[in-house]
Every structure is written in structure tokens, then in C-alpha cells.
Amino acid sequence: MLVIDKSGQSATDTVRVKVNPPKIFTLDLSPTDNPYEIPLTLLGGADATNKTSVEEPLAAWTIGGTAVTVRNLLKFDLSSIPANSIILSADLHMSSDTIPLNGDLVHANYGTDNSFVVQQVATAWDPATVTWFNQSAGLTANQVVVPNTTQPFLNLDINVANLVAAMVNNNQNYGFKLTLQSEVEYTSRIFCSSYYSVASRHPRLVVKYEVH
């Protein structure tokens, strides 16, 4: 840097500017017995939600001839991520239950079209009081469609980066809503829940984010 005063005298100096790279963090969440994991269940017109089920099924089936439909709410604690963070990636890991207690009791995945959608939950909800009948809606913005599979079991890594970014940046983490696209009998995608006996098969959310 060159400096000249009003008499014409000059001097130079060197200024060093250090630019710190952004800090990248990883948040790895896989809680056991997550109370914010709710298989919303309608059985023959009545709420039959089992809030501590070992499974997280998405299903349209019958039990003893009575129609049953199941959707899921799933929320993780993102409060440690600063609001101004840039979400680099976010992956929701779901494991098929290889010994299913729902559906046909043999295959986790069944049906002509067992595709499902992952959405951001639109409004706050209370795990103590939520039922099929007062369930929050899902937002179509940034939703992720998981395609149909003919495989009886299929573990998934679902890219939910845009959903997590919306939750963090708007301070609206109400979780995910998972719903079959076609809720017609007989259709299922059955996953292990956080109440499942094997912890490595619990739902897991891995978020990488950048803080400036």
C-alpha cells in the first residue's frame, strides 16, 4: 500500500489479509425412542395410532377385513444449526423392516404403486395429542417423491436438503410427513422406527452445513 502526504512524501507498507474458509459441520441424528415419530393410523374410521410402534409403516391395507391407512410424522432436533447456515446436504436414512408386522407380514414393500412423498410439515404439532384426525398437512414445496419399488426390502437414503434448508432458514422445523402417493389397498412401505430393537436400523438424518 502506497501513502503520499500533502508535501509529496511517500511511504509504503504491506498489509496481509487472511480470509478464513467457511466452517463445515456435520449433524448426525438417530435418536432412540423418538417421541416425535408418529405412525398416524386410521382403522375402520377410528384413530388407532400406536405412538411407540417398532415400525414406521406407510400402508393402505386391511386387518380382519377392516380398512387401515397409515402415514408418518417424523421430526429431528435441528436447533443446533444456526439460522444463517447454508445446508450443503441432508440425507434421511430409512431401513426396511425385514420381519414386518404390518402389510402382508412378509414383504416390507408391496403394491402396484408404492411410491411415497416426503414433505415438510406445515404447522406445529404435539406428540402427546396428535391423532389421525388432527394431523398437520404437508407442504408441496420442496417435496421429495420416492419412486415405486418391486424389491421386497429396500433401505433408502433420501435427499431432503431443500426441506431441511427451509426448516432451518425459516425457523419452521415441524418435521417431515411421509405419505403413500396412492393409498389404495394393498400397498405398503414398512420401515424400522426408533423403537426398533436394532439401533443401526433407526431413522437417521445426517446434515452437513456451512457457517460463515
Backbone as a chain_set.jsonl record, in Angstrom:
{"seq": "MLVIDKSGQSATDTVRVKVNPPKIFTLDLSPTDNPYEIPLTLLGGADATNKTSVEEPLAAWTIGGTAVTVRNLLKFDLSSIPANSIILSADLHMSSDTIPLNGDLVHANYGTDNSFVVQQVATAWDPATVTWFNQSAGLTANQVVVPNTTQPFLNLDINVANLVAAMVNNNQNYGFKLTLQSEVEYTSRIFCSSYYSVASRHPRLVVKYEVH", "coords": {"N": [[0.855, -1.187, 0.0], [0.62, 2.18, -0.907], [1.285, 5.381, 0.418], [0.892, 8.882, 0.192], [1.741, 12.05, 1.402], [0.667, 15.541, 1.849], [2.899, 17.063, 1.267], [4.246, 15.683, -0.56], [5.774, 13.595, 0.298], [6.3, 10.099, 0.544], [5.373, 6.756, 1.458], [5.547, 3.247, 1.892], [3.763, 0.29, 2.727], [3.028, -3.018, 3.754], [0.138, -4.89, 3.742], [-1.373, -7.642, 5.061], [-4.025, -9.743, 4.321], [-6.015, -12.069, 5.745], [-8.111, -14.59, 4.759], [-10.53, -16.395, 6.197], [-11.574, -19.718, 5.715], [-14.93, -20.966, 5.162], [-16.66, -22.618, 7.843], [-17.4, -25.999, 8.08], [-19.81, -28.222, 9.197], [-21.068, -31.313, 10.591], [-24.108, -32.777, 11.376], [-25.373, -35.458, 12.953], [-28.058, -37.395, 13.41], [-29.854, -39.784, 15.163], [-32.032, -40.677, 16.963], [-33.045, -42.731, 19.742], [-36.153, -44.21, 20.617], [-37.804, -42.019, 19.79], [-39.991, -39.495, 20.548], [-41.17, -37.846, 18.739], [-41.994, -39.237, 16.499], [-44.404, -40.513, 14.734], [-46.71, -42.906, 13.793], [-49.361, -42.255, 12.136], [-52.573, -43.521, 12.255], [-55.441, -44.851, 10.757], [-58.115, -46.828, 11.404], [-60.716, -48.531, 10.256], [-62.292, -46.188, 10.297], [-61.704, -45.107, 12.775], [-59.335, -43.607, 15.028], [-56.229, -45.184, 15.419], [-53.654, -44.88, 16.281], [-50.446, -45.926, 17.149], [-48.128, -44.893, 19.198], [-45.644, -45.793, 19.975], [-44.747, -47.706, 18.262], [-42.748, -50.325, 16.835], [-42.353, -50.198, 14.234], [-42.375, -48.107, 11.319], [-44.67, -47.728, 9.383], [-45.855, -47.137, 6.039], [-48.872, -47.416, 4.734], [-51.694, -48.937, 3.096], [-54.141, -51.01, 3.782], [-55.821, -54.022, 4.939], [-57.162, -55.178, 8.035], [-58.287, -58.022, 9.283], [-60.39, -57.723, 7.508], [-61.09, -55.089, 7.869], [-60.525, -51.795, 6.833], [-57.343, -50.162, 6.843], [-55.22, -47.365, 7.161], [-52.046, -45.851, 7.033], [-49.932, -43.161, 7.817], [-46.969, -41.115, 8.289], [-45.398, -39.026, 10.753], [-42.364, -37.391, 11.361], [-39.836, -36.078, 13.222], [-36.784, -34.345, 13.775], [-34.286, -32.971, 15.977], [-33.156, -29.94, 15.142], [-32.063, -27.736, 16.268], [-29.46, -27.002, 16.881], [-28.285, -26.031, 14.61], [-27.221, -23.045, 13.227], [-29.298, -20.268, 12.269], [-28.552, -18.89, 9.977], [-27.153, -20.618, 8.422], [-25.761, -22.448, 5.633], [-27.172, -25.088, 4.047], [-25.568, -27.855, 3.039], [-25.909, -30.547, 2.459], [-28.377, -33.041, 3.131], [-29.462, -36.013, 4.357], [-31.892, -38.457, 4.649], [-32.07, -41.427, 6.21], [-33.583, -44.515, 5.888], [-34.603, -47.703, 7.003], [-35.761, -50.741, 5.707], [-38.105, -52.9, 7.287], [-37.295, -56.119, 7.858], [-38.716, -58.123, 8.979], [-41.653, -57.751, 8.849], [-44.45, -56.39, 10.639], [-46.747, -55.45, 9.726], [-48.823, -54.927, 6.78], [-48.484, -57.545, 4.403], [-47.139, -59.168, 6.088], [-44.837, -60.343, 5.257], [-43.439, -59.057, 3.135], [-41.786, -55.944, 3.079], [-42.171, -53.97, 1.203], [-44.797, -53.469, -1.018], [-47.303, -53.721, -3.559], [-48.873, -52.19, -6.464], [-48.231, -49.519, -7.009], [-46.149, -48.242, -4.919], [-44.92, -45.894, -4.37], [-43.897, -42.985, -2.511], [-44.284, -39.839, -0.77], [-42.209, -37.329, 0.641], [-42.589, -34.711, 2.767], [-42.367, -31.327, 4.046], [-43.634, -30.658, 7.216], [-46.447, -28.64, 7.804], [-47.376, -27.171, 10.034], [-47.033, -26.645, 13.61], [-47.105, -29.413, 15.937], [-48.252, -31.579, 18.551], [-46.811, -34.31, 20.073], [-48.093, -35.66, 22.103], [-50.79, -35.319, 21.757], [-51.482, -35.556, 19.09], [-53.367, -37.018, 16.46], [-54.828, -39.176, 13.946], [-56.911, -37.585, 13.056], [-56.383, -34.913, 13.642], [-54.07, -34.363, 12.333], [-51.224, -32.631, 11.006], [-50.917, -30.836, 7.908], [-48.979, -31.549, 4.923], [-46.427, -29.749, 3.172], [-46.273, -28.924, -0.255], [-44.177, -27.643, -1.489], [-40.804, -28.135, -2.26], [-41.071, -30.86, -1.843], [-40.242, -34.378, -1.786], [-40.321, -37.064, -3.959], [-40.366, -40.458, -3.553], [-39.624, -43.147, -5.537], [-41.652, -45.916, -6.79], [-41.003, -49.327, -5.879], [-40.103, -52.662, -6.76], [-38.737, -54.34, -5.228], [-38.692, -56.463, -2.384], [-37.567, -55.593, 0.007], [-35.896, -52.62, 0.821], [-33.486, -50.448, 1.669], [-33.182, -46.942, 2.252], [-31.673, -43.842, 1.202], [-32.547, -40.725, 1.397], [-32.599, -37.699, -0.277], [-33.01, -34.839, 1.355], [-32.318, -32.2, 1.426], [-33.287, -29.656, 0.564], [-35.669, -29.489, 1.96], [-34.786, -29.502, 4.645], [-33.262, -27.155, 4.615], [-35.281, -25.245, 4.29], [-36.639, -25.603, 6.704], [-34.686, -24.81, 8.578], [-33.85, -22.196, 7.761], [-36.21, -20.739, 7.809], [-36.989, -21.03, 10.369], [-38.847, -23.052, 11.003], [-39.124, -25.796, 11.88], [-40.999, -28.35, 11.78], [-40.849, -30.91, 11.224], [-40.941, -33.949, 9.161], [-43.354, -35.235, 6.85], [-44.554, -38.307, 5.815], [-46.079, -39.985, 3.218], [-47.94, -42.359, 1.414], [-48.224, -42.181, -2.114], [-50.326, -43.31, -3.452], [-52.913, -44.33, -1.82], [-54.211, -46.965, -1.805], [-55.708, -50.134, -1.263], [-53.857, -53.003, -1.918], [-51.153, -51.787, -0.429], [-47.828, -50.999, 0.529], [-45.027, -49.606, 2.338], [-42.725, -50.38, 4.558], [-40.948, -49.44, 7.35], [-38.254, -49.558, 9.774], [-38.652, -48.239, 13.045], [-37.682, -45.742, 15.518], [-38.034, -47.14, 17.789], [-37.361, -49.658, 17.319], [-35.546, -52.714, 17.887], [-32.891, -52.863, 17.043], [-30.459, -50.547, 16.93], [-28.982, -49.503, 14.792], [-30.713, -49.534, 12.702], [-32.541, -47.592, 13.025], [-34.423, -44.635, 12.04], [-32.485, -42.087, 10.498], [-30.946, -38.946, 10.32], [-28.69, -37.089, 8.508], [-26.93, -34.187, 8.385], [-25.083, -31.834, 6.603], [-23.591, -28.726, 6.978], [-22.773, -25.266, 6.406], [-21.126, -22.614, 7.992], [-20.593, -19.198, 8.029]], "CA": [[0.0, 0.0, 0.0], [1.393, 3.407, -1.044], [0.665, 6.551, 1.04], [1.589, 10.133, -0.131], [1.165, 13.157, 2.162], [0.47, 16.764, 1.069], [4.192, 17.617, 0.862], [4.822, 14.811, -1.578], [6.485, 12.478, 0.902], [5.566, 8.838, 0.371], [5.823, 5.579, 2.205], [4.807, 2.032, 1.537], [3.6, -0.722, 3.769], [2.374, -4.243, 3.279], [-0.972, -5.347, 4.571], [-1.777, -9.021, 4.763], [-5.425, -10.042, 4.631], [-6.255, -13.505, 5.846], [-9.511, -14.957, 4.565], [-10.816, -17.69, 6.821], [-12.555, -20.512, 4.966], [-16.138, -21.254, 5.928], [-16.598, -23.808, 8.683], [-18.377, -27.015, 7.701], [-20.155, -29.089, 10.315], [-21.969, -32.432, 10.322], [-25.037, -33.128, 12.445], [-25.801, -36.847, 12.713], [-29.144, -37.621, 14.368], [-30.555, -41.065, 15.084], [-32.482, -40.879, 18.35], [-33.782, -43.92, 20.153], [-37.451, -43.904, 21.247], [-38.089, -40.629, 19.438], [-41.414, -39.226, 20.731], [-41.648, -37.109, 17.568], [-42.101, -40.205, 15.408], [-45.794, -40.928, 14.95], [-47.405, -43.565, 12.686], [-50.772, -41.876, 12.17], [-53.276, -44.711, 11.781], [-56.905, -44.857, 10.687], [-58.589, -48.203, 11.33], [-62.17, -48.61, 10.208], [-62.902, -44.913, 10.64], [-61.297, -44.679, 14.121], [-57.898, -43.426, 15.211], [-55.574, -46.337, 16.048], [-52.233, -44.531, 16.276], [-49.59, -46.531, 18.17], [-47.03, -43.929, 19.211], [-44.376, -46.45, 20.298], [-44.615, -48.851, 17.364], [-41.378, -50.63, 16.401], [-42.328, -49.97, 12.797], [-42.866, -46.855, 10.77], [-45.229, -48.168, 8.102], [-46.727, -46.372, 5.163], [-49.661, -48.557, 4.295], [-53.132, -48.992, 2.891], [-54.294, -52.46, 3.888], [-56.97, -54.4, 5.766], [-56.91, -56.049, 9.178], [-59.535, -58.744, 9.526], [-61.419, -57.173, 6.647], [-61.294, -53.666, 8.156], [-59.524, -50.963, 6.153], [-56.388, -49.425, 7.677], [-54.313, -46.487, 6.426], [-51.008, -45.33, 7.931], [-48.978, -42.144, 7.377], [-45.992, -40.899, 9.357], [-44.745, -37.774, 11.099], [-41.02, -37.687, 11.857], [-39.142, -34.816, 13.481], [-35.469, -34.387, 14.406], [-33.904, -31.721, 16.625], [-32.205, -29.185, 14.32], [-31.848, -26.455, 16.949], [-28.032, -26.662, 16.968], [-27.844, -25.435, 13.344], [-27.528, -21.608, 13.198], [-30.336, -19.908, 11.291], [-27.972, -18.359, 8.737], [-26.296, -21.649, 7.83], [-26.035, -22.969, 4.3], [-27.293, -26.537, 4.1], [-24.84, -28.447, 1.916], [-26.567, -31.816, 2.159], [-29.163, -33.632, 4.214], [-29.904, -37.331, 3.91], [-32.747, -39.2, 5.56], [-31.825, -42.856, 6.036], [-34.69, -45.349, 6.364], [-34.319, -49.128, 6.809], [-36.92, -51.626, 5.616], [-38.227, -53.931, 8.32], [-37.222, -57.418, 7.194], [-39.704, -59.003, 9.626], [-42.737, -56.777, 9.014], [-45.619, -56.704, 11.466], [-47.883, -54.881, 9.014], [-48.89, -55.373, 5.395], [-48.723, -58.986, 4.242], [-46.314, -59.809, 7.122], [-43.698, -60.987, 4.595], [-42.703, -58.068, 2.357], [-41.907, -54.549, 3.531], [-42.651, -53.182, 0.073], [-45.815, -54.23, -1.735], [-48.302, -52.924, -4.256], [-48.632, -51.762, -7.84], [-47.544, -48.222, -6.909], [-45.849, -47.962, -3.511], [-44.166, -44.644, -4.244], [-44.388, -42.126, -1.435], [-43.8, -38.469, -0.796], [-41.678, -36.765, 1.883], [-42.914, -33.286, 2.763], [-42.188, -30.542, 5.273], [-44.895, -30.475, 7.94], [-46.821, -27.228, 7.661], [-47.667, -26.492, 11.303], [-46.572, -27.323, 14.825], [-47.977, -30.469, 16.448], [-47.874, -32.09, 19.864], [-46.836, -35.775, 20.023], [-48.99, -36.204, 23.123], [-52.201, -35.16, 21.401], [-51.728, -35.708, 17.66], [-54.08, -38.212, 16.011], [-55.141, -39.142, 12.519], [-57.928, -36.584, 12.731], [-55.873, -33.541, 13.749], [-52.719, -34.367, 11.753], [-50.82, -31.462, 10.23], [-50.758, -31.031, 6.469], [-47.64, -31.471, 4.377], [-46.248, -28.717, 2.148], [-45.812, -29.462, -1.539], [-42.901, -27.002, -1.848], [-39.591, -28.91, -1.96], [-41.348, -32.246, -1.51], [-39.43, -35.387, -2.458], [-41.07, -38.265, -4.304], [-39.561, -41.683, -3.563], [-40.327, -43.945, -6.536], [-42.1, -47.285, -6.56], [-40.003, -50.391, -5.982], [-40.584, -54.045, -6.778], [-37.933, -55.112, -4.283], [-39.437, -56.67, -1.143], [-36.901, -54.813, 1.047], [-35.014, -51.633, 0.203], [-33.078, -49.346, 2.535], [-33.189, -45.709, 1.476], [-31.012, -42.588, 1.567], [-33.397, -39.764, 0.707], [-32.049, -36.346, -0.276], [-34.002, -33.893, 1.889], [-31.572, -30.962, 1.695], [-34.135, -28.471, 0.397], [-36.631, -29.472, 3.063], [-34.082, -29.092, 5.863], [-32.908, -25.741, 4.46], [-36.488, -24.46, 4.56], [-36.903, -25.694, 8.144], [-33.686, -24.039, 9.331], [-33.817, -20.781, 7.379], [-37.481, -20.107, 8.17], [-37.278, -21.371, 11.764], [-40.108, -23.789, 10.978], [-38.871, -27.232, 11.908], [-42.116, -29.145, 12.28], [-40.586, -32.284, 10.853], [-41.296, -34.499, 7.859], [-44.556, -36.056, 6.726], [-44.367, -39.343, 4.806], [-47.395, -40.451, 2.807], [-48.042, -43.059, 0.14], [-48.885, -41.398, -3.158], [-51.567, -43.998, -3.806], [-53.364, -45.047, -0.628], [-55.212, -47.962, -2.197], [-55.37, -51.487, -0.817], [-52.981, -53.327, -0.814], [-49.924, -51.059, -0.726], [-47.054, -50.756, 1.756], [-43.589, -49.4, 2.507], [-42.642, -50.555, 6.006], [-39.599, -49.133, 7.825], [-37.99, -49.668, 11.213], [-38.788, -46.977, 13.77], [-36.678, -45.52, 16.567], [-38.332, -48.09, 18.87], [-36.887, -50.961, 16.86], [-34.534, -53.238, 18.817], [-31.539, -52.688, 16.494], [-30.289, -49.094, 16.803], [-28.435, -49.15, 13.484], [-31.805, -49.502, 11.732], [-33.426, -46.473, 13.332], [-34.344, -43.496, 11.115], [-31.278, -41.287, 10.746], [-30.811, -37.746, 9.492], [-27.316, -36.582, 8.509], [-26.949, -32.855, 7.776], [-23.831, -31.096, 6.518], [-23.924, -27.324, 6.8], [-21.662, -24.32, 6.373], [-21.333, -21.404, 8.764], [-19.617, -18.177, 7.646]], "C": [[0.891, 1.237, 0.0], [0.613, 4.569, -0.461], [1.501, 7.776, 0.702], [0.929, 11.26, 0.656], [1.147, 14.42, 1.294], [1.775, 17.43, 0.648], [4.885, 16.755, -0.184], [5.622, 13.661, -1.031], [5.633, 11.207, 0.771], [6.17, 7.744, 1.23], [4.969, 4.404, 1.773], [4.737, 1.098, 2.735], [2.873, -1.909, 3.15], [1.307, -4.669, 4.267], [-1.354, -6.751, 4.135], [-3.227, -9.234, 5.215], [-5.613, -11.553, 4.626], [-7.752, -13.775, 5.727], [-9.729, -16.342, 5.155], [-11.835, -18.457, 6.003], [-13.802, -20.75, 5.808], [-15.982, -22.552, 6.731], [-17.736, -24.755, 8.304], [-18.567, -27.982, 8.863], [-21.06, -30.22, 9.83], [-22.804, -32.708, 11.562], [-25.624, -34.488, 12.106], [-26.801, -37.225, 13.802], [-29.812, -38.964, 14.12], [-31.056, -41.426, 16.479], [-33.178, -42.219, 18.548], [-35.057, -43.486, 20.874], [-37.825, -42.435, 21.045], [-39.584, -40.344, 19.599], [-42.027, -38.472, 19.553], [-41.633, -37.994, 16.32], [-43.448, -40.907, 15.56], [-46.356, -41.607, 13.7], [-48.914, -43.301, 12.782], [-51.602, -42.985, 11.515], [-54.782, -44.54, 11.866], [-57.355, -46.288, 10.468], [-60.105, -48.211, 11.38], [-62.87, -47.337, 10.631], [-62.535, -44.387, 12.011], [-59.787, -44.516, 14.18], [-57.318, -44.623, 15.949], [-54.06, -46.128, 16.091], [-51.503, -45.172, 17.455], [-48.292, -45.743, 18.205], [-45.681, -44.528, 19.598], [-44.182, -47.708, 19.447], [-43.157, -49.056, 16.964], [-41.228, -50.431, 14.902], [-42.837, -48.579, 12.467], [-43.452, -47.191, 9.394], [-45.935, -47.044, 7.348], [-47.574, -47.43, 4.481], [-51.112, -48.206, 4.034], [-53.456, -50.474, 2.776], [-55.638, -52.764, 4.534], [-56.483, -55.276, 6.912], [-58.231, -56.725, 9.516], [-60.697, -58.198, 8.713], [-61.71, -55.698, 6.864], [-60.169, -52.846, 7.545], [-58.645, -50.234, 7.156], [-55.466, -48.616, 6.765], [-53.326, -45.883, 7.417], [-50.134, -44.321, 7.194], [-48.002, -41.903, 8.523], [-45.555, -39.451, 9.492], [-43.405, -38.12, 11.738], [-40.247, -36.383, 11.994], [-37.825, -35.07, 14.195], [-35.137, -33.0, 14.97], [-32.801, -31.03, 15.815], [-31.77, -27.886, 14.988], [-30.381, -26.058, 17.041], [-27.497, -26.041, 15.68], [-28.202, -23.955, 13.342], [-28.461, -21.256, 12.047], [-29.76, -19.435, 9.962], [-27.075, -19.369, 8.037], [-26.721, -21.978, 6.41], [-26.056, -24.494, 4.396], [-26.646, -27.116, 2.854], [-25.447, -29.768, 1.487], [-27.362, -32.251, 3.376], [-29.756, -34.926, 3.681], [-30.694, -38.024, 5.006], [-32.588, -40.679, 5.241], [-32.968, -43.648, 6.675], [-34.387, -46.809, 6.024], [-35.61, -49.923, 6.748], [-36.917, -52.611, 6.777], [-38.294, -55.286, 7.621], [-38.124, -58.465, 7.844], [-40.941, -58.154, 9.897], [-43.907, -57.297, 9.835], [-46.889, -56.141, 10.85], [-47.869, -55.385, 7.572], [-49.184, -56.857, 5.309], [-47.882, -59.829, 5.194], [-45.106, -60.544, 6.541], [-42.805, -59.959, 3.907], [-42.875, -56.677, 2.979], [-42.547, -53.694, 2.452], [-43.606, -54.015, -0.768], [-46.73, -53.255, -2.454], [-47.876, -52.491, -5.642], [-47.881, -50.441, -7.885], [-47.334, -47.904, -5.441], [-44.93, -46.758, -3.358], [-44.745, -43.814, -3.106], [-43.715, -40.77, -1.49], [-43.324, -38.071, 0.599], [-41.867, -35.262, 1.805], [-42.489, -32.634, 4.078], [-43.549, -30.376, 5.919], [-45.195, -28.986, 8.041], [-46.95, -26.485, 8.983], [-47.154, -27.308, 12.483], [-47.59, -28.37, 15.275], [-47.384, -31.025, 17.737], [-47.932, -33.612, 19.83], [-47.789, -36.397, 21.033], [-50.445, -36.203, 22.674], [-52.504, -35.39, 19.925], [-52.411, -37.044, 17.372], [-54.237, -38.14, 14.499], [-55.992, -37.926, 12.169], [-57.45, -35.142, 12.877], [-54.455, -33.422, 13.174], [-52.468, -33.103, 10.937], [-50.71, -31.828, 8.758], [-49.282, -31.029, 6.108], [-47.578, -30.413, 3.291], [-45.724, -29.352, 0.864], [-44.49, -28.84, -1.981], [-41.736, -27.869, -1.367], [-39.846, -30.377, -1.654], [-40.499, -33.192, -2.355], [-40.307, -36.609, -2.714], [-40.099, -39.44, -4.374], [-40.272, -42.683, -4.474], [-40.73, -45.334, -6.055], [-40.923, -48.26, -6.636], [-40.695, -51.742, -6.014], [-39.766, -54.925, -5.851], [-38.701, -55.285, -2.973], [-38.876, -55.866, 0.024], [-35.931, -53.857, 0.368], [-34.729, -50.52, 1.201], [-32.871, -48.094, 1.681], [-32.299, -44.634, 2.081], [-31.709, -41.503, 0.754], [-32.796, -38.371, 0.845], [-33.131, -35.355, 0.145], [-33.365, -32.536, 2.173], [-32.453, -29.724, 1.586], [-35.178, -28.363, 1.508], [-35.97, -28.984, 4.348], [-33.69, -27.619, 5.783], [-34.108, -24.853, 4.763], [-36.82, -24.47, 6.053], [-35.977, -24.778, 8.934], [-33.798, -22.551, 9.029], [-35.095, -20.039, 7.75], [-37.877, -20.351, 9.62], [-38.635, -22.076, 11.878], [-39.839, -25.279, 10.887], [-40.036, -27.944, 12.59], [-41.993, -30.596, 11.827], [-41.009, -32.641, 9.441], [-42.633, -35.235, 7.954], [-44.345, -37.008, 5.561], [-45.723, -39.965, 4.496], [-47.295, -41.214, 1.495], [-48.713, -42.151, -0.884], [-50.228, -41.997, -3.545], [-52.0, -44.853, -2.615], [-54.532, -45.974, -0.988], [-54.76, -49.324, -1.694], [-54.837, -52.284, -2.024], [-51.603, -52.778, -1.179], [-49.151, -50.825, 0.57], [-45.601, -50.423, 1.46], [-43.401, -49.395, 4.02], [-41.186, -50.408, 6.456], [-39.49, -49.376, 9.336], [-38.116, -48.287, 11.848], [-37.672, -46.844, 14.801], [-36.92, -46.408, 17.787], [-37.909, -49.51, 18.499], [-35.701, -51.401, 17.71], [-33.1, -53.033, 18.346], [-31.324, -51.208, 16.174], [-29.786, -48.668, 15.433], [-29.506, -49.07, 12.403], [-32.82, -48.402, 12.033], [-33.36, -45.419, 12.236], [-33.183, -42.583, 11.509], [-31.244, -40.113, 9.783], [-29.389, -37.222, 9.634], [-27.297, -35.277, 7.707], [-25.539, -32.283, 7.769], [-24.169, -29.645, 6.199], [-22.684, -26.45, 6.975], [-22.032, -23.057, 7.14], [-20.229, -20.409, 8.417], [-19.267, -17.296, 8.842]], "O": [[1.813, 1.339, 0.81], [-0.563, 4.754, -0.775], [2.716, 7.742, 0.897], [-0.289, 11.425, 0.601], [1.563, 14.38, 0.136], [1.766, 18.281, -0.241], [5.986, 17.073, -0.632], [6.108, 12.827, -1.795], [4.408, 11.251, 0.877], [7.321, 7.816, 1.659], [3.824, 4.559, 1.348], [5.578, 1.143, 3.633], [2.188, -1.778, 2.136], [1.552, -4.788, 5.468], [-1.625, -6.996, 2.959], [-3.589, -8.934, 6.353], [-5.392, -12.218, 3.614], [-8.553, -13.251, 6.501], [-9.182, -17.332, 4.67], [-12.867, -17.898, 5.63], [-13.733, -20.735, 7.037], [-15.255, -23.46, 6.329], [-18.895, -24.346, 8.221], [-17.602, -28.491, 9.432], [-21.726, -30.105, 8.802], [-22.272, -32.856, 12.662], [-26.295, -34.646, 11.086], [-26.438, -37.36, 14.97], [-30.277, -39.249, 13.017], [-30.564, -42.368, 17.099], [-33.811, -42.756, 17.639], [-35.051, -42.524, 21.642], [-38.12, -41.712, 21.997], [-40.384, -40.903, 18.848], [-43.247, -38.455, 19.384], [-41.298, -37.539, 15.226], [-43.611, -41.784, 16.409], [-46.471, -40.967, 12.655], [-49.642, -44.048, 13.437], [-51.364, -43.345, 10.362], [-55.326, -44.141, 12.895], [-57.014, -46.898, 9.454], [-60.705, -47.932, 12.418], [-63.928, -47.39, 11.257], [-63.004, -43.315, 12.392], [-59.05, -45.201, 13.471], [-57.845, -45.035, 16.983], [-53.286, -47.075, 15.954], [-51.886, -44.987, 18.611], [-47.443, -45.91, 17.33], [-44.669, -43.829, 19.552], [-43.527, -48.658, 19.874], [-42.416, -48.091, 16.776], [-40.122, -50.486, 14.363], [-43.605, -47.969, 13.21], [-42.811, -46.965, 8.368], [-46.522, -46.138, 7.939], [-47.053, -48.255, 3.73], [-51.681, -47.309, 4.656], [-53.092, -51.121, 1.793], [-56.49, -51.885, 4.662], [-55.514, -56.021, 6.772], [-59.172, -56.08, 9.978], [-61.843, -58.206, 9.163], [-62.496, -55.111, 6.121], [-58.994, -53.167, 7.72], [-59.122, -49.75, 8.183], [-54.994, -49.108, 5.74], [-53.712, -45.456, 8.506], [-49.657, -44.586, 6.09], [-48.192, -42.434, 9.617], [-45.366, -38.742, 8.504], [-43.32, -39.034, 12.559], [-40.028, -35.671, 11.013], [-37.748, -35.898, 15.102], [-35.648, -31.987, 14.492], [-31.655, -31.479, 15.804], [-31.171, -27.027, 14.341], [-30.082, -24.884, 17.258], [-26.361, -25.568, 15.659], [-29.382, -23.622, 13.447], [-28.415, -21.875, 10.984], [-30.412, -19.566, 8.927], [-26.311, -19.0, 7.145], [-27.881, -21.811, 6.034], [-25.063, -25.111, 4.783], [-27.121, -26.894, 1.74], [-25.496, -30.08, 0.297], [-27.052, -31.874, 4.506], [-30.465, -34.93, 2.674], [-30.231, -38.161, 6.138], [-32.925, -41.13, 4.147], [-33.278, -43.47, 7.853], [-33.97, -47.122, 4.909], [-36.461, -49.8, 7.629], [-35.865, -53.094, 7.196], [-39.238, -55.565, 6.882], [-38.278, -59.567, 7.318], [-41.248, -57.866, 11.054], [-44.297, -58.461, 9.744], [-47.982, -56.33, 11.385], [-47.005, -56.175, 7.192], [-50.025, -57.376, 6.043], [-47.904, -61.058, 5.122], [-44.428, -61.285, 7.254], [-41.584, -59.974, 4.064], [-43.981, -56.291, 3.356], [-43.357, -52.811, 2.737], [-43.276, -55.127, -1.18], [-46.912, -52.117, -2.024], [-46.688, -52.432, -5.959], [-46.989, -50.263, -8.714], [-48.224, -47.363, -4.784], [-44.245, -46.615, -2.346], [-45.927, -43.923, -2.778], [-42.706, -40.584, -2.17], [-43.941, -38.421, 1.605], [-41.365, -34.613, 0.887], [-42.281, -33.311, 5.085], [-44.513, -29.997, 5.254], [-44.311, -28.177, 8.325], [-46.662, -25.29, 9.049], [-46.879, -28.502, 12.363], [-48.788, -28.231, 15.025], [-46.178, -30.948, 17.973], [-49.002, -34.168, 19.581], [-48.245, -37.526, 20.848], [-51.245, -37.002, 23.16], [-53.673, -35.418, 19.541], [-52.073, -38.068, 17.967], [-53.83, -37.168, 13.861], [-55.814, -37.315, 11.116], [-58.047, -34.237, 12.295], [-53.729, -32.483, 13.5], [-53.363, -32.578, 10.275], [-50.444, -32.977, 8.407], [-48.441, -30.569, 6.88], [-48.553, -30.197, 2.57], [-44.842, -30.209, 0.898], [-43.757, -29.442, -2.766], [-41.694, -28.281, -0.208], [-38.924, -31.081, -1.243], [-40.093, -32.867, -3.47], [-40.953, -37.124, -1.801], [-39.139, -39.426, -5.145], [-41.421, -43.035, -4.208], [-40.221, -45.847, -5.059], [-39.965, -48.032, -7.376], [-41.733, -51.944, -5.382], [-40.053, -56.112, -5.698], [-39.308, -54.326, -2.497], [-39.619, -55.496, 0.934], [-35.221, -54.245, -0.56], [-35.618, -49.739, 1.54], [-32.438, -48.18, 0.532], [-32.179, -44.521, 3.3], [-31.48, -41.383, -0.449], [-32.516, -37.916, 1.954], [-34.054, -35.069, -0.618], [-33.818, -31.806, 3.055], [-32.373, -28.834, 2.433], [-35.523, -27.262, 1.938], [-36.529, -28.15, 5.059], [-33.778, -26.906, 6.782], [-33.967, -23.822, 5.421], [-37.238, -23.449, 6.601], [-36.411, -24.064, 9.838], [-33.837, -21.733, 9.949], [-35.061, -18.831, 7.98], [-38.952, -19.94, 10.058], [-39.456, -21.74, 12.731], [-40.266, -25.944, 9.943], [-40.055, -28.115, 13.809], [-42.903, -31.403, 12.017], [-41.379, -31.783, 8.639], [-42.988, -35.782, 8.998], [-44.002, -36.586, 4.456], [-46.43, -40.416, 5.397], [-46.633, -40.759, 0.562], [-49.661, -41.436, -0.559], [-51.155, -41.278, -3.919], [-51.508, -45.967, -2.43], [-55.664, -45.791, -0.542], [-53.567, -49.63, -1.699], [-55.427, -52.177, -3.1], [-50.968, -53.248, -2.123], [-49.745, -50.49, 1.595], [-45.022, -50.885, 0.477], [-43.88, -48.483, 4.693], [-40.308, -51.147, 6.01], [-40.486, -49.395, 10.061], [-37.727, -47.285, 11.249], [-36.825, -47.727, 14.934], [-36.109, -46.428, 18.713], [-38.083, -50.444, 19.282], [-34.939, -50.567, 18.198], [-32.181, -53.028, 19.165], [-31.939, -50.677, 15.249], [-30.127, -47.584, 14.959], [-29.237, -48.587, 11.303], [-33.846, -48.301, 11.36], [-32.337, -45.311, 11.559], [-32.934, -42.34, 12.69], [-31.483, -40.266, 8.585], [-28.932, -36.942, 10.743], [-27.606, -35.261, 6.516], [-24.874, -32.248, 8.804], [-24.932, -29.363, 5.275], [-21.698, -26.841, 7.6], [-23.116, -22.501, 6.959], [-19.048, -20.746, 8.503], [-18.458, -16.376, 8.715]]}, "num_chains": 1, "name": "protein.A"}
